[in-house]
Amino acid sequence: MTVLSVLDLSPITEGHTAAEALSNSLNLAQHAEQLGYHRYWLAEHHNMRGIASAATPVVIGHVAAGTSTIRVGSGGIMLPNHAPLMVAEQFGTLDALFPGRIDLGLGRAPGTDGATAQALRRTLQSDPNNFPRDVIELREYLKAAGPQQRVCAVPGHGSNVPLYILGSSLFGAQLAAILGLPFAFAAHFAPAAMTQALDIYRQQFEPSEQLSEPYVILGYNICAADSEAEAHYLRSSSLRAFINLRLGNPGKLPPPQANFEDNLTAQDKQMLSQVSSASAVGTEAQVNEQVSKFVKQTGADELVVVSQIYDHQARVNSYTIAKKACASL
């Protein structure tokens, strides 16, 4: 059976505020919990006017405080932006407040542009190639502290907050396999290397204290509605946002646009084709068919569902339909 979870980019929509986006995230998390979604992840992005989850641990605390059973975590924390000790303290604190419900997904990208990365770190001397070393250091801080240990994460030590490696390339697959950690691949926006990455992860996986066998999580787009026409109309918001991002002009999530795809250029269509292989659009029956095919193709243990929809109630409805569509997987 394939587990279903949520990846929330906490979208700030045109004409609305970050405060409204964060309120919507909590409302969606509460709804997802009632529907039986397994986990609720939030992502670290910076200098993105359409994403409200830059202070990811703070938003995780906001969502966890307003729910009671669903797992809440990061999809992910961009580790090159942070000292491993600080991340251990932050997530150790979250685990102390919400024991047994916190996940720590880790990525090695900056989650922003170069200028913003420098503003975050005050220097660009931080090397993403140090990511494996930083993950190992972080994992040690979350283990039980030894009597002679000079640096200890408080809170954090002994919490063993579960780690997940995020990626959209072969690098993350190899690291997750070597460390024996679950691997979450960003198929929802960069599926090109997915098949090869999953093969490498499964073939090279080495068991660890956290995980005895490979566990694959895939990002997946779903835009579901009561009719196929409505679903394609609602999806135009995320497609417009994706094109804007790829053209270097990220902004707030725009409203849907009728017949949007009819006016796309060849360049636009090529960009959008990247995400179509990890997307389902339509009614409950259509989503079931598309997701079933994707799960059969990939053998995913879990899908973390992204629904970038302008209207909040339509977004909530999409997750409701998606859960029903995937009930038999």
Stockholm file with secondary structure:
# STOCKHOLM 1.0

chainA/1-329         MTVLSVLDLSPITEGHTAAEALSNSLNLAQHAEQLGYHRYWLAEHHNMRGIASAATPVVIGHVAAGTSTIRVGSGGIMLPNHAPLMVAEQFGTLDALFPGRIDLGLGRAPGTDGATAQALRRTLQSDPNNFPRDVIELREYLKAAGPQQRVCAVPGHGSNVPLYILGSSLFGAQLAAILGLPFAFAAHFAPAAMTQALDIYRQQFEPSEQLSEPYVILGYNICAADSEAEAHYLRSSSLRAFINLRLGNPGKLPPPQANFEDNLTAQDKQMLSQVSSASAVGTEAQVNEQVSKFVKQTGADELVVVSQIYDHQARVNSYTIAKKACASL
#=GR chainA/1-329 SS CCEEEEEECCBCBTTCCHHHHHHHHHHHHHHHHHHTCSEEEECCCCSCTTBCCSSHHHHHHHHHHTCSSSEEEEEEEEGGGSCHHHHHHHHHHHHHHSTTCEEEEEECSCSSCHHHHHHHHSCSCCCGGGHHHHHHHHHHHHSCCCTTCSSCCTTTTTCCCCEEEEESSHHHHHHHHHHTCCEEECTTTCCTTHHHHHHHHHHHCCCCSSCSSCCEEEEEEEEECSSHHHHHHHHHHHHHHHHHHHTTCCCSBCCCCTTGGGGCCHHHHHHHHHHHTTEEEESHHHHHHHHHHHHHHHCCSEEEEECCCSSHHHHHHHHHHHHHHTTTC
#=GC SS_cons         CCEEEEEECCBCBTTCCHHHHHHHHHHHHHHHHHHTCSEEEECCCCSCTTBCCSSHHHHHHHHHHTCSSSEEEEEEEEGGGSCHHHHHHHHHHHHHHSTTCEEEEEECSCSSCHHHHHHHHSCSCCCGGGHHHHHHHHHHHHSCCCTTCSSCCTTTTTCCCCEEEEESSHHHHHHHHHHTCCEEECTTTCCTTHHHHHHHHHHHCCCCSSCSSCCEEEEEEEEECSSHHHHHHHHHHHHHHHHHHHTTCCCSBCCCCTTGGGGCCHHHHHHHHHHHTTEEEESHHHHHHHHHHHHHHHCCSEEEEECCCSSHHHHHHHHHHHHHHTTTC
//
